[in-house]
């Protein structure tokens, strides 16, 4: 089985459950992306522990992107309109949730790349000339 087949089956609700399963999966993954992004953003601002925020930010971006992709695939493959039990409204709600997870993760990633002085941490303090 190819990865594209697995993603399509997950977006369609898989072999079990009703049509809302794919939308609920997309909502759950998007919500995880928002939660992890929020925690990574708090860590980048040194409000929660002294742990590294970079792995959390990358996880939030990945989870938010996966939730958005699953929701868009569910929207593309669902039949009927809102209120038919196919999970169309849930998939519509999952798209911005996933995007918020991506934005929070990107913001945390940007914050952990800069030092408090505002200078990016990867730049040298002196420039070598000549």
C-alpha positions as CSV (number, residue, x, y, z in Angstrom):
1,X,0.0,0.0,0.0
2,X,1.3,3.4,-1.0
3,X,1.5,6.4,1.4
4,X,-1.0,8.3,-0.9
5,X,-3.5,5.5,-0.5
6,X,-3.2,5.6,3.3
7,X,-3.7,9.4,3.4
8,X,-6.7,9.2,1.1
9,X,-8.2,6.4,3.2
10,X,-7.7,8.4,6.3
11,X,-9.3,11.5,4.7
12,X,-12.3,9.5,3.5
13,X,-12.8,8.0,7.0
14,X,-11.1,4.7,6.5
15,X,-12.8,1.4,6.5
16,X,-14.4,1.8,9.9
17,X,-16.9,4.4,11.1
18,X,-19.0,6.8,9.2
19,X,-18.0,9.8,7.1
20,X,-17.2,11.9,10.1
21,X,-14.1,9.8,11.0
22,X,-11.8,11.6,8.6
23,X,-13.0,15.0,9.7
24,X,-12.6,14.1,13.4
25,X,-9.1,12.8,12.6
26,X,-8.2,16.1,10.9
27,X,-9.7,18.1,13.8
28,X,-7.7,16.0,16.4
29,X,-4.4,16.4,14.5
30,X,-5.0,20.1,14.0
31,X,-5.8,20.5,17.7
32,X,-2.6,18.7,18.6
33,X,-0.7,21.1,16.4
34,X,-2.2,24.1,18.1
35,X,-1.5,22.8,21.6
36,X,2.1,21.8,20.7
37,X,2.6,25.2,19.0
38,X,1.3,27.1,22.0
39,X,3.7,25.2,24.3
40,X,6.6,25.7,21.9
41,X,5.8,29.4,21.7
42,X,5.7,29.7,25.5
43,X,9.1,27.8,25.7
44,X,10.6,30.1,23.1
45,X,9.6,33.1,25.3
46,X,11.1,31.4,28.4
47,X,7.7,31.3,30.1
48,X,7.7,27.5,30.6
49,X,10.8,25.6,31.7
50,X,14.2,26.0,30.0
51,X,13.7,23.3,27.4
52,X,14.4,23.8,23.8
53,X,11.5,25.1,21.8
54,X,12.8,24.1,18.3
55,X,11.6,20.4,18.4
56,X,8.2,21.5,19.6
57,X,8.0,24.1,16.9
58,X,8.8,21.6,14.2
59,X,6.3,19.1,15.6
60,X,3.6,21.8,15.6
61,X,4.3,22.7,12.0
62,X,4.2,19.0,11.0
63,X,1.0,18.3,12.9
64,X,-0.7,21.5,11.7
65,X,0.3,20.7,8.1
66,X,-0.9,17.1,8.4
67,X,-4.3,18.3,9.9
68,X,-4.8,20.8,7.1
69,X,-3.9,18.3,4.4
70,X,-6.3,15.7,5.9
71,X,-9.1,18.2,6.1
72,X,-8.6,19.4,2.5
73,X,-8.6,15.8,1.3
74,X,-11.8,15.1,3.3
75,X,-13.4,18.2,1.8
76,X,-12.4,17.1,-1.7
77,X,-13.7,13.6,-1.3
78,X,-16.9,14.1,0.8
79,X,-20.2,13.9,-1.0
80,X,-23.2,15.9,0.0
81,X,-23.4,19.2,1.8
82,X,-23.4,20.4,5.4
83,X,-25.7,18.5,7.7
84,X,-25.6,15.3,5.7
85,X,-23.4,13.4,8.2
86,X,-20.3,13.3,6.0
87,X,-18.2,15.5,8.3
88,X,-18.0,18.4,5.9
89,X,-18.4,21.0,8.7
90,X,-15.8,19.3,10.8
91,X,-13.3,19.4,7.9
92,X,-14.1,23.1,7.3
93,X,-13.3,23.7,11.0
94,X,-10.1,21.7,10.8
95,X,-8.5,23.7,8.0
96,X,-8.0,26.9,10.1
97,X,-7.1,24.9,13.2
98,X,-4.3,23.2,11.2
99,X,-3.2,26.6,9.8
100,X,-3.1,28.1,13.3
101,X,-0.9,25.2,14.4
102,X,1.5,25.9,11.5
103,X,1.6,29.6,12.3
104,X,2.2,29.1,16.1
105,X,5.0,26.6,15.2
106,X,6.6,29.0,12.8
107,X,6.4,31.8,15.3
108,X,8.1,29.7,17.9
109,X,10.7,28.7,15.5
110,X,11.4,32.3,14.6
111,X,11.6,33.3,18.3
112,X,14.1,30.5,19.2
113,X,16.4,31.6,16.3
114,X,16.8,35.1,17.6
115,X,18.6,36.2,20.8
116,X,17.1,38.6,23.3
117,X,19.3,41.4,21.7
118,X,17.4,40.9,18.5
119,X,20.4,39.6,16.6
120,X,20.0,36.2,14.9
121,X,22.0,33.6,16.9
122,X,23.8,32.2,13.9
123,X,25.6,35.4,12.8
124,X,29.2,36.0,13.9
125,X,29.9,38.9,16.2
126,X,32.7,40.3,14.0
127,X,32.9,40.4,10.2
128,X,36.1,39.2,8.7
129,X,37.4,41.4,5.9
130,X,40.0,41.0,3.4
